[in-house]
Amino acid sequence: MSRRKTSYEYPYHITARSNNKEWFYLDKSLCWSIFCEKLNLASEMFQFQILAFVLMSNHYHLILKIIPEHKLGSIMNWLQTSISREINKKAGRINHIFGGPYKSSLITKTIYYAHVLKYVYRNPVRAGMCENVQTYPYSTLNSKDIKLNLNDSLNISNLLPKEECDYLNWLNTPLEKDYDEIIRKGLKKSKMKLVDSIRRKNHILEDSIF
């Protein structure tokens, strides 16, 4: 495993897939409640900020920001172990829940954060699971089950130009062709990078939030 970059100044995108890319053994609503319970508990224990979370059929996307007192590895080890134990308990199984280690990518630029946030919330739309971002229930965009720790500087809606549509319309506007794949590949790096030609395509104000 490559050495992960550690930062307490910038947020991380985290993702992990289920074992063999299968569903997490339980009804999605029950699985969602387990993820919510453990995420909320972990955020209190380790004092990290949850910025966004989306549960998909065989993986999840999490954006968080940690503090110096707790390492990302410790947080994720506790979180995934706790989720795995609870799902196995409810499902009456002893199998692995996650198919491997989580993957993290450090987000060091405002424009990158905007791309990642849009990518995460549009994931169910791209997968054909819903028509728009506001109708997918297993997302912090639409559910209050997970407490988000957003301040004004991390609220993308505050960074949209006045002439732009509102936040939901911005999220529902697809990125240009092939951009989703470029972002997906960018998130495979321990420190996210995007090619210069797409960095400013999200129409975000230039003021940096990091």
Z-matrix of the N, CA and C atoms (Angstrom, degrees):
N
C 1 1.465
C 2 1.525 1 109.22
N 3 1.344 2 116.12 1 134.70
C 4 1.454 3 119.36 2 179.77
C 5 1.520 4 110.51 3 -72.93
N 6 1.318 5 114.76 4 150.98
C 7 1.461 6 119.59 5 -179.08
C 8 1.524 7 110.07 6 -69.74
N 9 1.327 8 116.35 7 128.42
C 10 1.452 9 120.35 8 -179.48
C 11 1.524 10 110.48 9 -82.71
N 12 1.326 11 115.45 10 143.84
C 13 1.452 12 120.49 11 175.39
C 14 1.521 13 107.92 12 -78.28
N 15 1.320 14 116.77 13 134.97
C 16 1.458 15 121.59 14 -178.77
C 17 1.512 16 109.79 15 -108.17
N 18 1.316 17 116.22 16 131.21
C 19 1.457 18 120.98 17 178.57
C 20 1.514 19 109.34 18 -147.08
N 21 1.321 20 115.39 19 143.35
C 22 1.459 21 121.39 20 175.72
C 23 1.526 22 110.68 21 -111.58
N 24 1.317 23 115.54 22 0.32
C 25 1.462 24 121.48 23 -179.07
C 26 1.516 25 111.69 24 -94.92
N 27 1.336 26 116.26 25 -32.89
C 28 1.461 27 121.28 26 -174.02
C 29 1.524 28 111.06 27 -114.60
N 30 1.342 29 117.00 28 156.70
C 31 1.468 30 119.90 29 176.87
C 32 1.528 31 112.26 30 -80.32
N 33 1.331 32 114.73 31 163.76
C 34 1.457 33 123.02 32 175.94
C 35 1.529 34 109.98 33 -116.77
N 36 1.317 35 115.21 34 146.90
C 37 1.453 36 120.58 35 163.74
C 38 1.524 37 106.89 36 -98.77
N 39 1.341 38 116.13 37 129.82
C 40 1.463 39 122.77 38 -178.96
C 41 1.521 40 108.63 39 -121.33
N 42 1.325 41 116.85 40 138.76
C 43 1.459 42 120.42 41 173.58
C 44 1.522 43 109.52 42 -145.65
N 45 1.322 44 115.74 43 150.83
C 46 1.470 45 121.53 44 175.50
C 47 1.524 46 107.84 45 -152.73
N 48 1.329 47 115.90 46 143.88
C 49 1.460 48 121.99 47 -179.19
C 50 1.521 49 110.98 48 -103.92
N 51 1.327 50 114.62 49 154.95
C 52 1.462 51 120.57 50 175.23
C 53 1.525 52 109.78 51 -71.60
N 54 1.306 53 115.60 52 161.95
C 55 1.456 54 121.45 53 -179.25
C 56 1.530 55 110.55 54 -62.00
N 57 1.335 56 116.12 55 130.21
C 58 1.469 57 122.79 56 -178.06
C 59 1.526 58 113.23 57 57.67
N 60 1.333 59 115.93 58 20.29
C 61 1.466 60 122.29 59 179.61
C 62 1.532 61 112.46 60 59.41
N 63 1.345 62 115.51 61 25.73
C 64 1.455 63 120.71 62 177.30
C 65 1.529 64 109.43 63 -90.51
N 66 1.334 65 115.88 64 166.95
C 67 1.462 66 119.53 65 177.00
C 68 1.521 67 109.43 66 -66.46
N 69 1.323 68 116.99 67 161.42
C 70 1.458 69 122.45 68 -173.41
C 71 1.538 70 114.19 69 -77.23
N 72 1.342 71 118.45 70 25.05
C 73 1.463 72 125.60 71 172.36
C 74 1.524 73 114.70 72 76.42
N 75 1.314 74 118.89 73 -18.32
C 76 1.456 75 121.20 74 -175.43
C 77 1.526 76 110.92 75 -116.93
N 78 1.331 77 115.45 76 163.54
C 79 1.454 78 120.22 77 171.12
C 80 1.529 79 109.05 78 -55.37
N 81 1.322 80 115.94 79 141.15
C 82 1.460 81 119.91 80 -172.69
C 83 1.531 82 112.13 81 -59.77
N 84 1.320 83 117.95 82 -38.07
C 85 1.464 84 120.06 83 -179.44
C 86 1.528 85 111.04 84 -64.67
N 87 1.337 86 116.98 85 -38.97
C 88 1.469 87 120.25 86 177.71
C 89 1.521 88 110.22 87 -69.79
N 90 1.322 89 116.22 88 -40.50
C 91 1.455 90 120.46 89 177.66
C 92 1.529 91 110.44 90 -61.94
N 93 1.317 92 116.40 91 -41.43
C 94 1.461 93 121.06 92 177.59
C 95 1.529 94 110.97 93 -59.80
N 96 1.321 95 116.59 94 -43.36
C 97 1.460 96 119.55 95 -178.48
C 98 1.533 97 111.33 96 -64.33
N 99 1.337 98 117.06 97 -34.16
C 100 1.466 99 120.51 98 177.63
C 101 1.523 100 110.43 99 -68.29
N 102 1.322 101 117.15 100 -46.82
C 103 1.459 102 120.64 101 177.63
C 104 1.522 103 110.59 102 -59.15
N 105 1.325 104 116.83 103 -42.80
C 106 1.470 105 120.50 104 -179.15
C 107 1.523 106 111.16 105 -62.80
N 108 1.330 107 116.52 106 -47.22
C 109 1.458 108 121.09 107 -179.35
C 110 1.525 109 111.37 108 -58.88
N 111 1.320 110 116.57 109 -47.54
C 112 1.461 111 120.66 110 -176.53
C 113 1.520 112 111.78 111 -71.91
N 114 1.309 113 117.94 112 -36.50
C 115 1.463 114 120.55 113 177.28
C 116 1.523 115 111.02 114 -64.83
N 117 1.317 116 116.67 115 -45.61
C 118 1.461 117 119.95 116 179.09
C 119 1.522 118 111.82 117 -62.64
N 120 1.318 119 115.99 118 -41.54
C 121 1.466 120 120.30 119 179.16
C 122 1.528 121 110.52 120 -66.60
N 123 1.330 122 116.39 121 -43.59
C 124 1.465 123 120.22 122 -179.96
C 125 1.519 124 111.50 123 -63.25
N 126 1.330 125 117.08 124 -39.57
C 127 1.464 126 119.82 125 -179.03
C 128 1.523 127 111.80 126 -65.47
N 129 1.344 128 116.69 127 -30.25
C 130 1.463 129 120.34 128 175.79
C 131 1.527 130 110.93 129 -75.68
N 132 1.317 131 116.17 130 -41.77
C 133 1.469 132 120.80 131 -177.85
C 134 1.530 133 112.07 132 -67.10
N 135 1.327 134 115.14 133 -43.91
C 136 1.463 135 120.41 134 -173.43
C 137 1.528 136 113.09 135 -105.77
N 138 1.327 137 115.98 136 -1.12
C 139 1.467 138 122.38 137 172.95
C 140 1.533 139 113.26 138 56.97
N 141 1.314 140 116.32 139 40.66
C 142 1.467 141 118.68 140 174.62
C 143 1.526 142 110.49 141 -99.43
N 144 1.313 143 115.81 142 159.09
C 145 1.460 144 122.45 143 179.91
C 146 1.528 145 109.50 144 -93.18
N 147 1.316 146 116.89 145 126.40
C 148 1.459 147 121.56 146 171.84
C 149 1.527 148 107.49 147 -91.08
N 150 1.316 149 116.98 148 118.92
C 151 1.459 150 122.02 149 -177.56
C 152 1.521 151 112.33 150 -100.72
N 153 1.324 152 117.40 151 -29.03
C 154 1.468 153 121.79 152 177.05
C 155 1.515 154 108.94 153 -168.49
N 156 1.343 155 115.59 154 148.92
C 157 1.461 156 120.68 155 176.07
C 158 1.522 157 108.82 156 -150.83
N 159 1.332 158 115.62 157 135.26
C 160 1.462 159 122.01 158 176.18
C 161 1.524 160 108.17 159 -136.87
N 162 1.321 161 116.78 160 127.15
C 163 1.460 162 122.60 161 176.73
C 164 1.522 163 108.94 162 -99.39
N 165 1.327 164 116.04 163 122.47
C 166 1.459 165 121.95 164 178.17
C 167 1.530 166 109.13 165 -103.79
N 168 1.333 167 117.09 166 -173.40
C 169 1.457 168 120.79 167 -175.35
C 170 1.522 169 112.93 168 -69.14
N 171 1.335 170 117.58 169 -33.66
C 172 1.468 171 118.97 170 -179.05
C 173 1.527 172 113.29 171 -138.08
N 174 1.320 173 116.79 172 17.09
C 175 1.461 174 120.47 173 176.76
C 176 1.529 175 109.19 174 -162.98
N 177 1.304 176 115.85 175 174.00
C 178 1.459 177 119.56 176 176.02
C 179 1.526 178 109.89 177 -136.71
N 180 1.324 179 115.26 178 161.70
C 181 1.462 180 122.96 179 173.57
C 182 1.520 181 107.98 180 -124.91
N 183 1.314 182 115.89 181 130.63
C 184 1.461 183 121.95 182 -179.46
C 185 1.525 184 108.88 183 -134.22
N 186 1.320 185 117.02 184 132.79
C 187 1.461 186 121.92 185 171.71
C 188 1.522 187 106.94 186 -115.20
N 189 1.316 188 116.77 187 124.01
C 190 1.459 189 120.86 188 -178.06
C 191 1.525 190 111.00 189 -142.46
N 192 1.319 191 114.43 190 166.13
C 193 1.459 192 121.92 191 177.55
C 194 1.521 193 107.61 192 -134.41
N 195 1.339 194 116.86 193 125.46
C 196 1.459 195 121.29 194 -173.22
C 197 1.533 196 111.30 195 -101.59
N 198 1.341 197 114.75 196 171.61
C 199 1.458 198 121.06 197 178.31
C 200 1.526 199 108.96 198 -115.73
N 201 1.351 200 118.70 199 160.82
C 202 1.468 201 121.27 200 -175.18
C 203 1.521 202 114.66 201 -60.26
N 204 1.318 203 117.76 202 -25.82
C 205 1.467 204 119.69 203 -175.92
C 206 1.529 205 113.57 204 -70.43
N 207 1.322 206 117.57 205 -16.45
C 208 1.461 207 120.20 206 -175.90
C 209 1.519 208 110.37 207 -135.54
N 210 1.328 209 116.05 208 132.69
C 211 1.456 210 121.52 209 -179.66
C 212 1.523 211 110.61 210 -83.18
N 213 1.325 212 114.98 211 149.27
C 214 1.459 213 120.01 212 179.41
C 215 1.524 214 111.17 213 -58.94
N 216 1.336 215 117.10 214 -41.54
C 217 1.456 216 120.23 215 -179.40
C 218 1.513 217 113.23 216 -60.05
N 219 1.316 218 116.48 217 -40.63
C 220 1.468 219 120.84 218 179.04
C 221 1.522 220 110.84 219 -66.08
N 222 1.322 221 115.35 220 -41.71
C 223 1.469 222 120.22 221 179.19
C 224 1.523 223 110.60 222 -61.24
N 225 1.318 224 116.24 223 -51.03
C 226 1.461 225 120.62 224 -175.28
C 227 1.527 226 111.95 225 -69.87
N 228 1.316 227 117.21 226 -32.81
C 229 1.464 228 119.28 227 176.81
C 230 1.527 229 110.17 228 -63.91
N 231 1.322 230 116.61 229 -45.51
C 232 1.467 231 120.00 230 178.44
C 233 1.522 232 110.44 231 -64.01
N 234 1.331 233 116.68 232 -45.14
C 235 1.458 234 121.27 233 -174.95
C 236 1.523 235 111.37 234 -63.61
N 237 1.319 236 117.30 235 -51.76
C 238 1.463 237 119.30 236 -175.95
C 239 1.526 238 112.30 237 -71.14
N 240 1.321 239 116.76 238 -33.45
C 241 1.464 240 119.64 239 175.93
C 242 1.525 241 110.60 240 -65.24
N 243 1.320 242 116.77 241 -43.65
C 244 1.465 243 121.29 242 -179.63
C 245 1.523 244 111.37 243 -65.14
N 246 1.334 245 116.25 244 -42.98
C 247 1.466 246 120.12 245 178.36
C 248 1.526 247 110.53 246 -63.81
N 249 1.325 248 116.61 247 -43.14
C 250 1.465 249 120.88 248 -179.04
C 251 1.524 250 111.31 249 -61.86
N 252 1.322 251 116.66 250 -45.03
C 253 1.462 252 120.54 251 -179.69
C 254 1.520 253 111.23 252 -62.35
N 255 1.316 254 116.41 253 -42.23
C 256 1.463 255 119.70 254 -177.31
C 257 1.527 256 111.56 255 -69.75
N 258 1.326 257 116.90 256 -41.78
C 259 1.464 258 119.78 257 178.44
C 260 1.523 259 110.50 258 -64.58
N 261 1.326 260 117.50 259 -44.28
C 262 1.462 261 120.43 260 178.03
C 263 1.528 262 111.36 261 -62.30
N 264 1.323 263 116.15 262 -39.32
C 265 1.464 264 120.07 263 178.48
C 266 1.525 265 110.81 264 -62.20
N 267 1.337 266 116.87 265 -46.32
C 268 1.460 267 121.03 266 -178.60
C 269 1.526 268 111.69 267 -69.47
N 270 1.351 269 116.05 268 -35.01
C 271 1.468 270 120.24 269 -176.22
C 272 1.523 271 112.96 270 -89.07
N 273 1.351 272 117.27 271 -9.44
C 274 1.449 273 120.71 272 -178.16
C 275 1.512 274 112.96 273 67.65
N 276 1.340 275 115.93 274 38.09
C 277 1.457 276 121.30 275 -178.49
C 278 1.526 277 110.17 276 -123.09
N 279 1.337 278 114.39 277 168.95
C 280 1.461 279 119.67 278 175.63
C 281 1.530 280 110.76 279 -128.48
N 282 1.312 281 116.17 280 11.13
C 283 1.469 282 120.72 281 -176.32
C 284 1.524 283 111.86 282 -76.23
N 285 1.325 284 115.07 283 165.38
C 286 1.460 285 119.87 284 171.52
C 287 1.524 286 109.10 285 -66.00
N 288 1.317 287 116.51 286 138.71
C 289 1.460 288 120.69 287 177.09
C 290 1.524 289 110.32 288 -89.60
N 291 1.310 290 116.26 289 -44.10
C 292 1.462 291 120.59 290 -179.66
C 293 1.523 292 110.22 291 -100.59
N 294 1.323 293 115.61 292 141.70
C 295 1.450 294 121.11 293 -174.43
C 296 1.505 295 115.23 294 -80.69
N 297 1.308 296 117.62 295 -0.70
C 298 1.453 297 121.21 296 -179.83
C 299 1.513 298 110.11 297 170.16
N 300 1.324 299 117.00 298 -174.32
C 301 1.466 300 120.21 299 179.67
C 302 1.533 301 111.74 300 -63.03
N 303 1.304 302 115.28 301 153.26
C 304 1.466 303 119.39 302 173.37
C 305 1.526 304 109.33 303 -66.76
N 306 1.317 305 116.60 304 160.13
C 307 1.453 306 122.19 305 176.45
C 308 1.524 307 108.55 306 -117.16
N 309 1.308 308 116.45 307 135.67
C 310 1.463 309 120.40 308 -178.86
C 311 1.521 310 110.68 309 -125.28
N 312 1.316 311 115.12 310 148.93
C 313 1.458 312 120.99 311 176.87
C 314 1.519 313 108.63 312 -140.04
N 315 1.319 314 116.54 313 125.63
C 316 1.462 315 122.32 314 -178.10
C 317 1.529 316 109.41 315 -80.21
N 318 1.332 317 116.30 316 133.84
C 319 1.471 318 121.87 317 -176.63
C 320 1.521 319 108.32 318 -111.02
N 321 1.325 320 117.82 319 108.67
C 322 1.463 321 121.13 320 -169.95
C 323 1.525 322 114.25 321 -108.43
N 324 1.322 323 118.03 322 1.16
C 325 1.467 324 120.22 323 -178.86
C 326 1.520 325 110.09 324 -131.90
N 327 1.321 326 115.87 325 147.30
C 328 1.452 327 121.38 326 179.06
C 329 1.513 328 111.54 327 -56.80
N 330 1.312 329 116.52 328 -45.87
C 331 1.463 330 120.22 329 -176.69
C 332 1.520 331 110.66 330 -66.50
N 333 1.330 332 117.40 331 -32.71
C 334 1.460 333 120.45 332 176.10
C 335 1.528 334 110.20 333 -66.53
N 336 1.318 335 115.69 334 -44.06
C 337 1.464 336 120.76 335 179.35
C 338 1.531 337 110.31 336 -58.59
N 339 1.323 338 116.31 337 -41.92
C 340 1.466 339 120.38 338 178.89
C 341 1.526 340 111.10 339 -62.48
N 342 1.329 341 116.70 340 -45.22
C 343 1.461 342 120.81 341 178.28
C 344 1.530 343 111.26 342 -60.57
N 345 1.323 344 116.39 343 -44.29
C 346 1.463 345 120.30 344 -177.32
C 347 1.526 346 110.87 345 -67.46
N 348 1.320 347 117.56 346 -43.55
C 349 1.460 348 121.17 347 179.44
C 350 1.527 349 110.47 348 -59.64
N 351 1.313 350 115.71 349 -44.75
C 352 1.464 351 119.94 350 179.07
C 353 1.527 352 110.61 351 -65.69
N 354 1.304 353 116.74 352 -41.61
C 355 1.465 354 121.98 353 178.86
C 356 1.529 355 110.45 354 -60.43
N 357 1.325 356 116.80 355 -44.93
C 358 1.459 357 121.44 356 -178.27
C 359 1.519 358 111.59 357 -65.00
N 360 1.334 359 117.57 358 -49.55
C 361 1.455 360 120.10 359 -176.95
C 362 1.525 361 113.07 360 -71.59
N 363 1.328 362 117.30 361 -23.18
C 364 1.463 363 120.40 362 178.26
C 365 1.531 364 112.19 363 -89.01
N 366 1.308 365 118.19 364 -3.10
C 367 1.458 366 121.47 365 -178.03
C 368 1.526 367 112.90 366 -54.55
N 369 1.337 368 119.56 367 -47.92
C 370 1.472 369 119.39 368 179.33
C 371 1.528 370 112.86 369 -64.78
N 372 1.323 371 117.25 370 -31.81
C 373 1.464 372 120.68 371 178.28
C 374 1.526 373 109.59 372 -67.21
N 375 1.330 374 116.32 373 -46.65
C 376 1.465 375 120.06 374 179.42
C 377 1.523 376 111.38 375 -61.70
N 378 1.343 377 117.04 376 -32.15
C 379 1.464 378 121.25 377 -179.06
C 380 1.526 379 112.68 378 -81.66
N 381 1.334 380 117.54 379 -1.91
C 382 1.451 381 121.40 380 179.66
C 383 1.512 382 114.17 381 76.05
N 384 1.335 383 116.81 382 20.59
C 385 1.459 384 121.22 383 -177.59
C 386 1.528 385 112.52 384 -88.81
N 387 1.309 386 117.05 385 -13.40
C 388 1.461 387 122.38 386 179.12
C 389 1.521 388 108.50 387 -160.52
N 390 1.319 389 116.15 388 165.27
C 391 1.460 390 120.34 389 -178.26
C 392 1.520 391 112.56 390 -86.91
N 393 1.330 392 116.54 391 -28.59
C 394 1.461 393 120.45 392 -179.98
C 395 1.524 394 109.17 393 -151.05
N 396 1.319 395 115.99 394 166.72
C 397 1.470 396 120.13 395 -172.25
C 398 1.518 397 113.09 396 -65.32
N 399 1.340 398 117.73 397 -28.13
C 400 1.460 399 119.71 398 -174.65
C 401 1.526 400 113.58 399 -83.52
N 402 1.334 401 118.56 400 0.18
C 403 1.462 402 119.84 401 179.20
C 404 1.526 403 112.07 402 -108.34
N 405 1.320 404 117.99 403 2.46
C 406 1.456 405 119.99 404 177.90
C 407 1.528 406 108.76 405 -92.29
N 408 1.328 407 118.43 406 117.96
C 409 1.469 408 120.44 407 -171.47
C 410 1.524 409 115.27 408 -77.05
N 411 1.336 410 118.17 409 -22.54
C 412 1.465 411 120.14 410 -172.29
C 413 1.528 412 110.01 411 -97.75
N 414 1.308 413 113.84 412 60.80
C 415 1.459 414 122.41 413 -173.98
C 416 1.514 415 108.99 414 -153.01
N 417 1.311 416 117.04 415 142.21
C 418 1.470 417 119.90 416 177.63
C 419 1.521 418 112.05 417 -70.07
N 420 1.320 419 116.77 418 -9.58
C 421 1.457 420 119.07 419 174.66
C 422 1.528 421 110.70 420 -67.93
N 423 1.341 422 116.28 421 -31.71
C 424 1.462 423 121.27 422 -173.08
C 425 1.522 424 114.50 423 -118.32
N 426 1.316 425 117.26 424 -12.31
C 427 1.462 426 120.62 425 -177.48
C 428 1.521 427 110.90 426 -114.54
N 429 1.321 428 115.26 427 143.98
C 430 1.466 429 121.50 428 176.32
C 431 1.530 430 111.18 429 -99.66
N 432 1.331 431 116.81 430 9.96
C 433 1.463 432 120.75 431 -176.78
C 434 1.524 433 112.70 432 -69.70
N 435 1.335 434 115.70 433 -24.90
C 436 1.463 435 121.07 434 176.87
C 437 1.521 436 108.49 435 -112.19
N 438 1.307 437 115.57 436 128.31
C 439 1.457 438 120.10 437 -178.52
C 440 1.520 439 110.22 438 -80.29
N 441 1.331 440 116.02 439 116.33
C 442 1.459 441 120.85 440 176.86
C 443 1.521 442 109.79 441 -85.36
N 444 1.319 443 115.89 442 143.83
C 445 1.461 444 122.06 443 178.46
C 446 1.520 445 109.17 444 -110.99
N 447 1.316 446 115.30 445 70.66
C 448 1.455 447 119.99 446 -176.82
C 449 1.522 448 110.23 447 -100.13
N 450 1.332 449 115.64 448 133.43
C 451 1.457 450 119.30 449 168.35
C 452 1.516 451 108.16 450 -107.39
N 453 1.308 452 117.19 451 172.23
C 454 1.457 453 120.65 452 -174.36
C 455 1.519 454 112.98 453 -58.17
N 456 1.343 455 117.35 454 -35.57
C 457 1.452 456 119.90 455 -175.97
C 458 1.525 457 112.54 456 -71.84
N 459 1.362 458 117.43 457 -19.83
C 460 1.451 459 120.46 458 179.50
C 461 1.525 460 112.66 459 -102.42
N 462 1.311 461 116.68 460 9.75
C 463 1.457 462 121.35 461 178.53
C 464 1.525 463 108.99 462 -95.18
N 465 1.330 464 116.04 463 107.09
C 466 1.461 465 120.56 464 -175.16
C 467 1.523 466 111.74 465 -60.82
N 468 1.333 467 117.71 466 -30.47
C 469 1.461 468 119.45 467 -179.92
C 470 1.522 469 111.94 468 -59.57
N 471 1.346 470 116.30 469 -26.79
C 472 1.456 471 120.01 470 177.74
C 473 1.528 472 112.51 471 -77.89
N 474 1.328 473 116.99 472 -11.06
C 475 1.458 474 121.01 473 -177.26
C 476 1.520 475 112.79 474 -103.50
N 477 1.336 476 116.89 475 -3.83
C 478 1.459 477 119.25 476 179.29
C 479 1.524 478 110.25 477 -77.57
N 480 1.341 479 118.28 478 138.13
C 481 1.466 480 120.82 479 176.49
C 482 1.528 481 110.95 480 -60.44
N 483 1.321 482 116.76 481 153.47
C 484 1.455 483 121.20 482 -176.92
C 485 1.520 484 112.33 483 -60.29
N 486 1.333 485 116.78 484 -31.41
C 487 1.457 486 119.32 485 -178.23
C 488 1.525 487 113.00 486 -77.51
N 489 1.330 488 116.74 487 -10.28
C 490 1.460 489 120.01 488 179.02
C 491 1.537 490 110.00 489 -76.46
N 492 1.331 491 115.75 490 159.96
C 493 1.455 492 120.63 491 174.81
C 494 1.523 493 108.99 492 -69.45
N 495 1.324 494 115.86 493 173.77
C 496 1.452 495 118.76 494 -178.77
C 497 1.529 496 110.91 495 -68.30
N 498 1.321 497 115.07 496 175.32
C 499 1.461 498 122.12 497 -172.97
C 500 1.523 499 112.46 498 -56.22
N 501 1.353 500 117.64 499 -47.18
C 502 1.453 501 120.42 500 -178.70
C 503 1.519 502 111.80 501 -64.40
N 504 1.313 503 117.11 502 -40.03
C 505 1.459 504 119.80 503 177.50
C 506 1.521 505 110.63 504 -64.29
N 507 1.319 506 115.99 505 -38.15
C 508 1.463 507 120.03 506 177.67
C 509 1.523 508 110.45 507 -63.01
N 510 1.343 509 117.11 508 -44.30
C 511 1.456 510 120.74 509 178.59
C 512 1.526 511 111.74 510 -64.60
N 513 1.317 512 117.07 511 -35.71
C 514 1.460 513 120.99 512 -177.37
C 515 1.524 514 113.34 513 -80.25
N 516 1.309 515 117.10 514 -8.19
C 517 1.465 516 120.19 515 177.45
C 518 1.525 517 108.94 516 -84.15
N 519 1.341 518 118.13 517 115.04
C 520 1.470 519 119.84 518 -177.23
C 521 1.523 520 111.80 519 -61.78
N 522 1.315 521 115.37 520 149.08
C 523 1.451 522 119.89 521 171.21
C 524 1.520 523 109.12 522 -70.50
N 525 1.312 524 116.42 523 162.33
C 526 1.451 525 119.79 524 -178.83
C 527 1.523 526 110.94 525 -63.74
N 528 1.307 527 115.38 526 161.31
C 529 1.463 528 122.79 527 -175.37
C 530 1.527 529 111.54 528 -50.17
N 531 1.317 530 115.29 529 134.60
C 532 1.467 531 124.47 530 176.61
C 533 1.525 532 113.70 531 76.02
N 534 1.350 533 119.37 532 -5.58
C 535 1.459 534 120.04 533 -177.44
C 536 1.522 535 112.06 534 -68.44
N 537 1.347 536 116.14 535 -36.81
C 538 1.465 537 118.96 536 179.19
C 539 1.524 538 110.91 537 -58.36
N 540 1.329 539 116.53 538 -41.28
C 541 1.456 540 120.03 539 -179.80
C 542 1.522 541 110.89 540 -68.50
N 543 1.325 542 117.12 541 -37.43
C 544 1.468 543 120.53 542 178.01
C 545 1.525 544 110.27 543 -64.62
N 546 1.333 545 117.25 544 -41.62
C 547 1.457 546 120.97 545 178.52
C 548 1.523 547 110.26 546 -66.04
N 549 1.332 548 116.59 547 -42.50
C 550 1.457 549 120.48 548 178.61
C 551 1.525 550 111.07 549 -58.23
N 552 1.319 551 116.33 550 -43.21
C 553 1.463 552 120.05 551 178.72
C 554 1.528 553 110.82 552 -68.97
N 555 1.339 554 116.48 553 -36.08
C 556 1.454 555 120.06 554 177.98
C 557 1.514 556 112.26 555 -62.51
N 558 1.329 557 116.37 556 -34.12
C 559 1.459 558 121.39 557 -179.01
C 560 1.525 559 112.69 558 -76.91
N 561 1.322 560 117.62 559 -7.44
C 562 1.457 561 120.24 560 175.25
C 563 1.524 562 111.66 561 -79.12
N 564 1.325 563 116.35 562 -13.92
C 565 1.461 564 121.15 563 179.14
C 566 1.526 565 109.30 564 -85.03
N 567 1.333 566 116.96 565 148.63
C 568 1.464 567 120.26 566 179.27
C 569 1.527 568 111.20 567 -64.77
N 570 1.330 569 116.69 568 -28.13
C 571 1.461 570 122.63 569 172.08
C 572 1.516 571 106.66 570 -124.90
N 573 1.328 572 115.75 571 116.50
C 574 1.454 573 119.82 572 -171.72
C 575 1.522 574 111.88 573 -62.37
N 576 1.349 575 114.89 574 138.81
C 577 1.456 576 120.96 575 175.07
C 578 1.513 577 108.96 576 -137.58
N 579 1.329 578 116.18 577 142.29
C 580 1.451 579 121.98 578 175.19
C 581 1.516 580 108.98 579 -126.45
N 582 1.320 581 116.13 580 149.09
C 583 1.463 582 119.08 581 178.37
C 584 1.519 583 109.42 582 -66.85
N 585 1.322 584 116.69 583 147.87
C 586 1.465 585 122.25 584 -173.99
C 587 1.520 586 112.97 585 -58.34
N 588 1.323 587 117.25 586 -30.81
C 589 1.460 588 120.00 587 -174.15
C 590 1.518 589 113.78 588 -67.29
N 591 1.354 590 118.62 589 -17.88
C 592 1.461 591 119.68 590 -179.48
C 593 1.515 592 112.47 591 -116.33
N 594 1.309 593 118.68 592 1.77
C 595 1.457 594 120.09 593 -172.28
C 596 1.524 595 112.84 594 -60.46
N 597 1.317 596 117.79 595 -33.09
C 598 1.468 597 119.96 596 -173.41
C 599 1.527 598 113.11 597 -111.64
N 600 1.313 599 116.99 598 22.54
C 601 1.457 600 120.70 599 -176.55
C 602 1.526 601 113.43 600 -82.29
N 603 1.306 602 118.24 601 -4.45
C 604 1.461 603 120.34 602 -178.25
C 605 1.523 604 112.85 603 -92.11
N 606 1.320 605 117.34 604 0.92
C 607 1.464 606 122.24 605 177.23
C 608 1.530 607 111.84 606 58.09
N 609 1.312 608 115.72 607 47.06
C 610 1.462 609 120.94 608 178.38
C 611 1.524 610 108.95 609 -99.46
N 612 1.322 611 116.37 610 143.55
C 613 1.450 612 120.26 611 178.12
C 614 1.513 613 110.40 612 -59.33
N 615 1.326 614 116.62 613 152.18
C 616 1.452 615 121.69 614 -171.39
C 617 1.525 616 113.73 615 -75.88
N 618 1.319 617 117.63 616 -21.14
C 619 1.467 618 119.58 617 -177.44
C 620 1.518 619 110.86 618 -58.87
N 621 1.319 620 116.42 619 129.07
C 622 1.461 621 120.07 620 -177.74
C 623 1.519 622 110.43 621 -79.34
N 624 1.339 623 115.79 622 142.11
C 625 1.469 624 120.07 623 176.17
C 626 1.511 625 110.63 624 -102.43
N 627 1.322 626 117.92 625 -4.73
C 628 1.468 627 121.06 626 -179.57
C 629 1.510 628 110.56 627 -111.08
